[in-house]
Amino acid sequence: MELSHSETRRFLEFARKLSKAPSGAAVASLLLETLNAVSPVEELRLVHWDETKTWKEWIALSKGVEARTHEACPRPRRRGTPVFFDPRNAASGFIWISSRDPKAVQMLELMTPQAGHALLLHAALKRAERAAISENDMARHALRARDEERRRIAQELHDDLGQTLASLKLNLKWAENMIGGAPDLAEAAAELSGARATVGAMLRKIRNISHSLYPRVLDTAGLGTALEELLREATRRSGIQASYSTRGAETRLPQEVAGALYRCCQEAVSNAVRHSGASKINVQTSFRNHEVQIIVEDNGKGFDPARLYGADNRIMSSGFWTIRQRVADLGGAFRVSTARGRGVVVEIIVPIGSRNGKWKPSKQE
């Protein structure tokens, strides 16, 4: 039996409203309302396994919805029509209606999977609420996990694959030297030379990739040296004059703090190179008694500050959003100052000392 035009319209309206139904009771009420527009239905029972590991039952009548809780899955009443969320599993939950009218049953069969998906979504949202995990907390956790994965991959590229290629390059050079003096092996020597050049190019590329994932100089020489290298590379690639300056005695920061600040600067410099149209970029770090301040400034075209935030007061730029998350994770502050034709200034201030007091700064030797 095919749906009529009006019945199809009712189903589509149900699907639209279902996405906004805030609870199981609202879903049951919407089901009954939609069915009554097709064929009279006096009572509807919605039974579903709740996220609290109990069976919830919503009984919808014309006068309202009643909610009940059960330890075991209730059975459908004999009179009427049940439709199970999983037809192969009677314990999957169901929607029962007091009617056996074919039109109502057909509509119920179409709506049941949609209602099941909505209830699963509600359960997932409630689990997230109970865990008290905010969107920002999850984003910061993902950033930390991504940074750690980048560092691990960079180390593997440098220590394993990089060392293997370096050894192969030396072996090729040794073989080339061994046969280089034989006239009848000149062609083989040329092939070895070409292979050595290819391996050398691969080795340089792997080292560049490893450095972009995680600059090892952060661990060996500190944040300032890593930022100087970052700006030299930005100048080489873009032609923009990039400079670095520092104030105060540089403090050796913990790995996670130095890594996060480096990523913030990397993102700010990348934004300036790609979007600002600037001819100059300056990065300045200032180490004070209880905080470190980083300023990334360009002389580019700037932009309207109103474009920085959307209607929900969220930062629109993914780059600036990432910086803010990283800085917030360090317990710091982040600010962007700009105007049309006046460049962009990104300011980051992070307290020196951990969020939980586990580490203390030490002067870099």
C-alpha positions as semicolon CSV with decimal commas, in nm:
position;residue;x (nm);y (nm);z (nm)
1;M;0,000;0,000;0,000
2;E;0,146;0,331;-0,107
3;L;0,122;0,649;0,097
4;S;-0,101;0,921;-0,033
5;H;0,034;1,269;-0,091
6;S;-0,106;1,394;0,242
7;E;0,032;1,091;0,429
8;T;0,377;1,145;0,277
9;R;0,362;1,506;0,384
10;R;0,267;1,397;0,737
11;F;0,563;1,159;0,752
12;L;0,808;1,425;0,635
13;E;0,668;1,668;0,893
14;F;0,713;1,398;1,159
15;A;1,077;1,348;1,060
16;R;1,140;1,723;1,078
17;K;0,982;1,761;1,422
18;L;1,148;1,444;1,553
19;S;1,492;1,600;1,519
20;K;1,386;1,863;1,775
21;A;1,201;1,632;2,018
22;P;1,382;1,676;2,351
23;S;1,277;1,354;2,526
24;G;1,117;1,011;2,499
25;A;0,787;1,160;2,614
26;A;0,803;1,416;2,333
27;V;0,875;1,138;2,082
28;A;0,574;0,935;2,202
29;S;0,348;1,241;2,186
30;L;0,467;1,323;1,834
31;L;0,408;0,963;1,719
32;L;0,051;0,966;1,848
33;E;-0,016;1,307;1,694
34;T;0,109;1,196;1,352
35;L;-0,083;0,866;1,359
36;N;-0,409;1,038;1,455
37;A;-0,374;1,259;1,148
38;V;-0,385;0,939;0,939
39;S;-0,625;0,715;1,136
40;P;-0,773;0,737;1,489
41;V;-0,542;0,587;1,755
42;E;-0,648;0,607;2,119
43;E;-0,331;0,485;2,287
44;L;0,038;0,444;2,204
45;R;0,309;0,274;2,412
46;L;0,676;0,342;2,345
47;V;0,915;0,097;2,517
48;H;1,291;0,150;2,494
49;W;1,611;0,045;2,677
50;D;1,724;0,361;2,854
51;E;2,082;0,485;2,893
52;T;2,044;0,423;3,270
53;K;2,015;0,050;3,190
54;T;1,646;0,027;3,266
55;W;1,341;-0,013;3,046
56;K;1,147;0,307;2,997
57;E;0,787;0,309;2,885
58;W;0,598;0,616;2,766
59;I;0,221;0,576;2,740
60;A;0,071;0,843;2,514
61;L;-0,300;0,925;2,533
62;S;-0,501;1,220;2,415
63;K;-0,475;1,371;2,764
64;G;-0,094;1,346;2,783
65;V;0,204;1,114;2,830
66;E;0,279;0,897;3,132
67;A;0,630;0,761;3,194
68;R;0,706;0,430;3,365
69;T;1,023;0,235;3,452
70;H;1,062;-0,145;3,435
71;E;1,342;-0,384;3,526
72;A;1,243;-0,626;3,247
73;C;1,116;-0,550;2,900
74;P;0,734;-0,517;2,906
75;R;0,535;-0,723;2,658
76;P;0,302;-0,567;2,401
77;R;-0,067;-0,597;2,471
78;R;-0,256;-0,857;2,270
79;R;-0,511;-0,615;2,133
80;G;-0,350;-0,370;1,898
81;T;-0,035;-0,371;1,685
82;P;0,330;-0,373;1,798
83;V;0,626;-0,280;1,576
84;F;0,969;-0,374;1,715
85;F;1,278;-0,160;1,670
86;D;1,460;-0,478;1,562
87;P;1,214;-0,727;1,405
88;R;1,457;-1,011;1,480
89;N;1,479;-0,929;1,850
90;A;1,168;-0,905;2,065
91;A;1,376;-0,752;2,347
92;S;1,486;-0,456;2,133
93;G;1,194;-0,241;2,243
94;F;0,883;-0,156;2,047
95;I;0,604;0,087;1,971
96;W;0,253;-0,046;2,029
97;I;-0,070;0,117;1,916
98;S;-0,427;0,030;2,007
99;S;-0,532;0,031;1,640
100;R;-0,505;-0,236;1,371
101;D;-0,603;-0,008;1,086
102;P;-0,373;-0,081;0,787
103;K;-0,301;0,288;0,725
104;A;-0,197;0,347;1,087
105;V;0,013;0,031;1,090
106;Q;0,188;0,127;0,765
107;M;0,269;0,473;0,898
108;L;0,391;0,324;1,228
109;E;0,626;0,088;1,043
110;L;0,779;0,386;0,865
111;M;0,814;0,595;1,179
112;T;0,950;0,331;1,417
113;P;1,311;0,323;1,282
114;Q;1,321;0,703;1,289
115;A;1,196;0,710;1,648
116;G;1,454;0,447;1,748
117;H;1,737;0,654;1,606
118;A;1,612;0,964;1,789
119;L;1,600;0,776;2,121
120;L;1,955;0,646;2,069
121;L;2,069;1,001;2,002
122;H;1,902;1,123;2,321
123;A;2,076;0,848;2,518
124;A;2,415;0,941;2,373
125;L;2,364;1,308;2,457
126;K;2,264;1,225;2,815
127;R;2,572;1,008;2,860
128;A;2,787;1,299;2,748
129;E;2,608;1,533;2,989
130;R;2,650;1,296;3,282
131;A;3,020;1,270;3,210
132;A;3,033;1,652;3,223
133;I;3,260;1,670;2,921
134;S;3,228;2,000;2,747
135;E;3,294;2,054;2,378
136;N;3,604;2,254;2,461
137;D;3,739;1,985;2,694
138;M;3,703;1,724;2,422
139;A;3,868;1,953;2,167
140;R;4,163;2,016;2,396
141;H;4,201;1,646;2,465
142;A;4,201;1,580;2,090
143;L;4,468;1,848;2,037
144;R;4,690;1,697;2,306
145;A;4,646;1,350;2,161
146;R;4,724;1,478;1,812
147;D;5,039;1,654;1,933
148;E;5,160;1,341;2,107
149;E;5,092;1,133;1,795
150;R;5,280;1,386;1,580
151;R;5,577;1,370;1,815
152;R;5,578;0,991;1,810
153;I;5,561;0,973;1,429
154;A;5,832;1,240;1,395
155;Q;6,059;1,041;1,625
156;E;5,999;0,720;1,432
157;L;6,068;0,892;1,100
158;H;6,389;1,046;1,229
159;D;6,524;0,758;1,437
160;D;6,412;0,459;1,231
161;L;6,347;0,542;0,867
162;G;6,588;0,837;0,863
163;Q;6,874;0,633;1,006
164;T;6,802;0,345;0,766
165;L;6,815;0,574;0,464
166;A;7,131;0,741;0,590
167;S;7,295;0,400;0,621
168;L;7,175;0,301;0,274
169;K;7,320;0,621;0,131
170;L;7,661;0,541;0,283
171;N;7,646;0,184;0,150
172;L;7,569;0,309;-0,199
173;K;7,862;0,551;-0,176
174;W;8,089;0,266;-0,067
175;A;7,975;0,047;-0,358
176;E;8,019;0,336;-0,599
177;N;8,376;0,390;-0,477
178;M;8,454;0,018;-0,502
179;I;8,366;-0,007;-0,873
180;G;8,432;0,349;-0,978
181;G;8,779;0,269;-1,114
182;A;8,669;-0,017;-1,343
183;P;8,605;0,106;-1,701
184;D;8,365;-0,177;-1,779
185;L;8,151;-0,087;-1,474
186;A;8,116;0,284;-1,544
187;E;7,746;0,247;-1,625
188;A;7,683;0,062;-1,298
189;A;7,872;0,332;-1,111
190;A;7,652;0,596;-1,269
191;E;7,341;0,402;-1,165
192;L;7,470;0,381;-0,808
193;S;7,539;0,754;-0,808
194;G;7,186;0,823;-0,927
195;A;7,041;0,590;-0,664
196;R;7,248;0,764;-0,394
197;A;7,113;1,102;-0,507
198;T;6,756;0,970;-0,492
199;V;6,808;0,831;-0,142
200;G;6,958;1,165;-0,039
201;A;6,652;1,349;-0,166
202;M;6,422;1,107;0,019
203;L;6,626;1,154;0,337
204;R;6,594;1,534;0,317
205;K;6,219;1,506;0,259
206;I;6,173;1,273;0,554
207;R;6,373;1,506;0,777
208;N;6,157;1,799;0,665
209;I;5,839;1,603;0,736
210;S;5,972;1,495;1,075
211;H;6,060;1,856;1,160
212;S;5,716;1,984;1,056
213;L;5,547;1,720;1,273
214;Y;5,764;1,795;1,576
215;P;6,084;2,004;1,574
216;R;6,336;1,814;1,785
217;V;6,514;2,142;1,857
218;L;6,230;2,213;2,102
219;D;6,368;1,941;2,328
220;T;6,736;2,015;2,271
221;A;6,756;2,395;2,252
222;G;6,420;2,531;2,369
223;L;6,132;2,736;2,239
224;G;6,329;3,041;2,123
225;T;6,560;2,846;1,893
226;A;6,265;2,650;1,752
227;L;6,081;2,974;1,674
228;E;6,388;3,118;1,501
229;E;6,401;2,811;1,278
230;L;6,027;2,841;1,210
231;L;6,065;3,201;1,095
232;R;6,370;3,126;0,880
233;E;6,170;2,859;0,703
234;A;5,874;3,097;0,662
235;T;6,106;3,352;0,497
236;R;6,258;3,089;0,269
237;R;5,920;2,963;0,152
238;S;5,726;3,291;0,123
239;G;5,984;3,566;0,080
240;I;5,825;3,754;0,371
241;Q;6,075;3,915;0,608
242;A;6,022;3,726;0,934
243;S;6,214;3,817;1,250
244;Y;6,235;3,696;1,608
245;S;6,320;3,878;1,929
246;T;6,307;3,792;2,296
247;R;6,305;3,975;2,629
248;G;6,411;3,837;2,963
249;A;6,603;3,519;3,039
250;E;6,444;3,229;2,853
251;T;6,294;2,972;3,086
252;R;6,308;2,605;2,992
253;L;5,946;2,498;2,967
254;P;5,799;2,149;3,001
255;Q;5,764;1,960;2,676
256;E;5,385;1,988;2,652
257;V;5,391;2,363;2,724
258;A;5,672;2,441;2,480
259;G;5,506;2,223;2,217
260;A;5,168;2,394;2,256
261;L;5,320;2,743;2,239
262;Y;5,522;2,646;1,932
263;R;5,205;2,519;1,760
264;C;5,027;2,846;1,845
265;C;5,306;3,049;1,686
266;Q;5,319;2,815;1,389
267;E;4,946;2,861;1,332
268;A;4,963;3,241;1,370
269;V;5,261;3,268;1,132
270;S;5,091;3,037;0,882
271;N;4,777;3,253;0,892
272;A;4,984;3,565;0,829
273;V;5,172;3,407;0,538
274;R;4,856;3,276;0,371
275;H;4,606;3,554;0,431
276;S;4,760;3,883;0,543
277;G;4,946;4,000;0,233
278;A;5,217;4,120;0,474
279;S;5,578;4,198;0,391
280;K;5,696;4,164;0,752
281;I;5,618;3,927;1,040
282;N;5,766;3,965;1,386
283;V;5,748;3,718;1,672
284;Q;5,851;3,833;2,019
285;T;5,868;3,629;2,338
286;S;5,890;3,789;2,681
287;F;5,983;3,580;2,986
288;R;5,871;3,737;3,312
289;N;5,863;3,620;3,673
290;H;5,535;3,433;3,651
291;E;5,440;3,422;3,283
292;V;5,558;3,404;2,926
293;Q;5,411;3,637;2,663
294;I;5,425;3,575;2,289
295;I;5,328;3,837;2,030
296;V;5,296;3,754;1,660
297;E;5,253;4,073;1,455
298;D;5,229;4,139;1,081
299;N;5,195;4,455;0,870
300;G;4,936;4,308;0,638
301;K;4,590;4,417;0,532
302;G;4,416;4,313;0,856
303;F;4,041;4,249;0,864
304;D;3,718;4,363;1,024
305;P;3,723;4,238;1,387
306;A;3,350;4,160;1,360
307;R;3,438;3,879;1,121
308;L;3,632;3,701;1,392
309;Y;3,320;3,579;1,576
310;G;3,002;3,415;1,453
311;A;2,644;3,466;1,570
312;D;2,701;3,220;1,859
313;N;3,009;3,414;1,976
314;R;3,245;3,142;1,856
315;I;3,567;3,219;1,673
316;M;3,509;3,162;1,303
317;S;3,872;3,113;1,200
318;S;3,977;2,752;1,259
319;G;4,337;2,867;1,311
320;F;4,251;3,118;1,583
321;W;4,004;2,871;1,738
322;T;4,282;2,612;1,768
323;I;4,515;2,869;1,926
324;R;4,252;2,965;2,180
325;Q;4,193;2,602;2,276
326;R;4,563;2,536;2,324
327;V;4,613;2,853;2,532
328;A;4,306;2,780;2,746
329;D;4,442;2,431;2,811
330;L;4,755;2,596;2,955
331;G;4,548;2,828;3,172
332;G;4,649;3,131;2,967
333;A;4,489;3,418;2,777
334;F;4,464;3,484;2,404
335;R;4,377;3,803;2,216
336;V;4,360;3,912;1,851
337;S;4,385;4,283;1,765
338;T;4,322;4,398;1,409
339;A;4,150;4,648;1,181
340;R;4,131;4,691;0,807
341;G;4,467;4,806;0,673
342;R;4,638;4,785;1,012
343;G;4,773;4,430;1,024
344;V;4,707;4,165;1,287
345;V;4,852;4,126;1,636
346;V;4,812;3,790;1,811
347;E;4,896;3,801;2,181
348;I;4,935;3,495;2,404
349;I;5,007;3,500;2,777
350;V;5,063;3,177;2,968
351;P;5,144;3,150;3,340
352;I;5,481;2,995;3,423
353;G;5,387;2,704;3,648
354;S;5,159;2,409;3,587
355;R;4,782;2,405;3,623
356;N;4,816;2,157;3,910
357;G;5,151;2,271;4,051
358;K;5,342;1,960;3,940
359;W;5,625;2,146;3,769
360;K;5,836;2,449;3,838
361;P;6,037;2,643;3,578
362;S;6,414;2,622;3,563
363;K;6,651;2,861;3,388
364;Q;6,780;2,734;3,058
365;E;7,153;2,677;3,063
